[in-house]
Each structure stands twice: as C-alpha cells, then as structure tokens.
Amino acid sequence: MLAEDNNHLGLLLSDYLKSEKFSVTLCNDGEKAWKAFNTFLFDLCLLDVMMPKMDGFELAKNIRKKNKHIPIIFITAKSMKEDKLKGYDLGADDYITKPFDVEELLWKIHALIRRTVIEQNENGAATINIGKYTFDFNNQSLIIKGKLKRLTEKECEVLKYLATNKNRIIKREEILKSLWGKNDYFLGRSLDVFITKIRKYLSEDDSIKVENVFGVGFVFMVKE
C-alpha cells in the first residue's frame, strides 16, 4: 500500500514499483489508506507523513493497533531527528527522506519483506491455503479473489484448528478442550455459532464443507 498525497510522486512511485513486479494500491490521503488497509491484504505499507484527513503518523498508529507485524516505511520531506524518532516510536520499520533514490527505496522494501518472511518461517507458517482462500492467522484475515474478511480472535482459533485437522472426524470435546479448556453444554452451543459463521465465510468455494457427524463432531472437508 502506497499512501502519498502528491499525485505526481505517487504515480511515479506506483509505476516504478509495478515495473518491479509489485502490486500497488495508491491512496492520496490517510483516510483512503486506512479504508484500503481494512479492505485488502498488504505485505508492506509506504506512508507519507504529511497527508490530508489523516497524517502518516496517525495512520501508522491505527495500522499498528490492527497489525503488529506488517512492515511500515515512512516517506517524508521531514528530516528532523524528532520526527524520525516519533515514526520509529509508532512502529515504523524504516524511514526515507525526500528527495530519494528509488533504487534505495526498492532495496529497503526487499530487505524488510525478506526479514518478515524469515520471521514468519521461524514462528511457523503465517498463512494457510484453504481451497481458494488464503487464511492469515496472525493478521486475522481470510482472503479470496482480492476480497478480505477480518475475523475475530476466536474465529481464527476455530478455523485454524479445523484447517490443520482437515478431512478427518474431529470430536466436539476435542475442539472444546483444545480451545476453551473444558467441555460443557454452553461452550458447545458457542462452538456451533462459530461453525455456522465459518461455513458462511467459506461459502464462495464449493470444494470446502464443514459436515456435522451426528453425536460425534465435525469433518472439515477440503477437496485437494
């Protein structure tokens, strides 16, 4: 995601990054960028500091509340030490000051993405492919055909348990004890609500089914 209110610079950067095989969403103010962040799934954010409606610092603060891991680079005309410190304090990973060499920016982007991939691999797979969906547990998101659905923390836990135990019978008491720590009637009703929601979220792919096994539990069916 590229948030830059200077239309000329924004288009130049967007075209350059696209020529380097990146997919770019360009937003010319902070509010549009925040809306885009809550709609699509990004690998990295490039944020101008001085923007209308919501500046880059406020945007970064909101992004960090939602996602602690996505790399953030500030692009700014400000070079004062205090501004850089404020950016890092808000969770920025790097900083580049206008005017800058686009090749230097590209190097920073590649370095941050490489580091993020290494950290994700060390901490276990960050994403799980479920049929046509991509499920990102860390970012609490489910994406298909460019559309993103944010999940609650418990929805993520239930879906991850189903996905990592696909195509076998999963006993209700097994899920309840694993995710809630105990098996009782009321938690079982809560589990049924989560299963219903997950069925709805995955309804755009006919190869995925959550089948009830009467008196036993569920089978999370995903055709390979």
C-alpha positions in Angstrom: 0.0 0.0 0.0 1.3 3.4 -1.0 -0.2 6.4 0.8 1.1 9.6 -0.9 -0.9 12.9 -1.4 1.5 14.2 -4.1 -0.2 12.8 -7.2 2.8 13.2 -9.4 5.2 11.4 -7.0 2.5 8.8 -6.1 2.0 7.9 -9.7 5.8 7.8 -10.4 6.4 5.5 -7.4 3.4 3.3 -8.2 4.5 2.8 -11.9 8.1 2.1 -10.8 7.1 -0.5 -8.2 4.7 -2.1 -10.7 7.6 -2.4 -13.1 9.5 -4.2 -10.4 6.6 -6.8 -10.2 4.8 -5.3 -7.1 1.1 -5.0 -6.9 0.4 -1.4 -5.7 -2.7 0.3 -4.2 -2.2 4.0 -4.3 -4.1 6.3 -1.9 -3.9 10.1 -1.9 -5.0 10.7 1.7 -4.8 9.0 5.1 -8.5 8.1 5.3 -8.5 6.4 2.0 -5.4 4.5 3.0 -7.0 3.4 6.3 -10.0 2.2 4.4 -7.9 0.3 1.9 -5.9 -1.3 4.8 -9.2 -2.7 6.2 -10.3 -4.0 2.9 -7.3 -5.6 1.3 -4.3 -7.7 2.4 -0.9 -6.0 2.1 2.7 -7.1 2.6 4.1 -3.7 3.3 3.0 0.0 3.8 4.7 3.0 2.4 3.3 6.1 4.2 3.9 9.8 3.5 3.8 11.8 6.8 2.1 15.0 5.6 -1.3 14.0 4.2 -4.8 15.5 4.4 -7.6 14.0 6.5 -5.2 11.6 8.4 -1.4 12.1 8.5 1.0 9.3 8.3 1.8 9.2 12.0 -1.9 8.7 12.9 -2.3 6.2 10.1 0.7 4.2 11.3 -0.7 4.2 14.8 -4.0 2.8 13.6 -2.3 0.2 11.5 -0.1 -1.0 14.4 -3.2 -1.4 16.6 -4.6 -3.8 13.9 -1.4 -5.5 12.8 1.8 -5.5 14.8 3.9 -7.2 12.2 3.4 -5.6 8.7 6.4 -3.6 7.7 6.0 0.2 7.5 8.3 2.7 5.8 7.7 6.4 6.2 8.3 8.6 3.1 8.6 12.2 4.1 10.2 15.6 3.4 10.9 15.9 7.1 14.4 15.0 8.2 14.4 16.3 11.8 15.6 13.8 14.4 12.4 14.3 16.5 10.2 13.3 13.5 12.2 10.2 12.8 12.1 9.2 16.5 8.4 9.7 16.6 8.0 7.5 13.5 10.0 4.7 15.0 8.2 5.1 18.3 4.9 4.5 16.4 6.2 1.2 15.0 7.9 2.2 11.7 10.5 -0.2 10.4 12.4 2.3 8.2 12.4 5.9 7.0 13.4 7.6 3.8 13.6 11.3 3.2 12.6 13.2 0.0 14.2 13.6 -2.4 15.5 10.0 -2.5 16.8 7.4 -4.9 14.1 5.0 -5.9 16.6 2.1 -6.0 17.4 2.8 -2.4 13.7 2.6 -1.6 13.4 -0.6 -3.5 16.4 -2.1 -1.6 14.7 -1.2 1.7 11.4 -2.8 0.6 13.1 -6.0 -0.4 15.1 -6.1 2.8 12.0 -5.7 5.0 9.9 -8.2 3.1 12.8 -10.7 3.3 13.1 -10.2 7.1 9.4 -10.5 7.6 9.3 -13.8 5.7 12.2 -15.2 7.7 10.5 -14.2 11.0 7.2 -15.8 9.9 9.0 -19.0 8.9 10.8 -19.1 12.3 7.5 -18.7 14.1 5.6 -21.2 11.9 3.6 -20.7 8.8 1.8 -17.3 8.8 -0.7 -18.3 6.2 -2.7 -21.5 5.4 -4.2 -22.1 1.9 -7.8 -23.5 2.3 -9.2 -24.2 -1.1 -9.3 -20.9 -3.0 -8.9 -19.0 0.3 -5.8 -17.7 2.0 -6.1 -17.7 5.7 -3.7 -15.5 7.6 -3.9 -16.4 11.3 -1.5 -13.6 12.5 -3.5 -10.9 10.7 -6.9 -12.5 11.5 -7.9 -12.4 7.8 -9.4 -14.6 5.2 -9.0 -13.6 1.5 -10.4 -14.8 -1.8 -10.3 -13.1 -5.2 -8.8 -10.0 -3.6 -11.6 -9.6 -1.1 -10.6 -9.6 2.6 -12.7 -10.6 5.6 -11.4 -9.8 9.1 -12.1 -12.5 11.7 -12.3 -12.3 15.5 -9.5 -13.9 17.5 -11.7 -16.9 18.5 -13.0 -17.4 14.9 -9.3 -17.6 13.9 -8.6 -20.2 16.5 -11.6 -22.4 15.5 -10.8 -22.1 11.8 -7.1 -22.8 12.3 -8.0 -25.9 14.3 -10.3 -27.1 11.6 -7.8 -26.4 8.8 -5.0 -28.2 10.5 -7.2 -31.2 11.1 -8.9 -31.3 7.7 -10.5 -34.4 6.1 -10.9 -36.3 9.4 -13.5 -36.6 12.1 -12.9 -34.0 14.8 -14.7 -34.7 18.1 -16.6 -31.8 19.7 -15.0 -32.5 23.0 -11.6 -32.4 21.3 -12.2 -28.9 19.9 -13.7 -27.6 23.2 -10.9 -28.9 25.4 -8.2 -27.6 23.0 -9.7 -24.1 22.5 -11.7 -23.5 25.7 -10.0 -25.8 28.1 -13.2 -27.7 29.0 -16.2 -29.5 27.5 -19.7 -28.3 28.6 -23.1 -27.7 27.0 -22.9 -23.9 26.8 -19.4 -23.8 25.2 -20.8 -26.4 22.8 -23.5 -24.0 21.7 -20.9 -21.3 21.3 -18.9 -23.6 19.1 -21.9 -24.3 16.9 -22.3 -20.5 16.4 -18.6 -20.2 15.3 -19.0 -23.2 12.9 -22.1 -21.5 11.3 -20.1 -18.3 10.8 -17.1 -20.2 9.3 -19.4 -22.0 6.9 -20.7 -18.6 5.7 -17.2 -17.1 5.4 -16.1 -20.1 3.2 -19.2 -20.3 1.1 -17.6 -18.9 -2.0 -15.6 -22.2 -2.5 -17.7 -25.3 -3.2 -14.8 -27.5 -2.5 -14.9 -26.7 1.2 -17.6 -28.2 3.5 -17.9 -28.4 7.3 -20.0 -31.5 7.8 -21.8 -32.5 11.0 -21.2 -36.0 12.3 -24.2 -36.6 14.4 -23.3 -37.2 18.1 -19.6 -37.1 17.4 -18.4 -33.8 15.9 -17.4 -32.4 12.5 -15.4 -33.1 9.4 -13.7 -30.1 7.7 -13.7 -31.3 4.1 -11.4 -29.7 1.6 -11.1 -31.3 -1.8 -7.5 -31.3 -3.0 
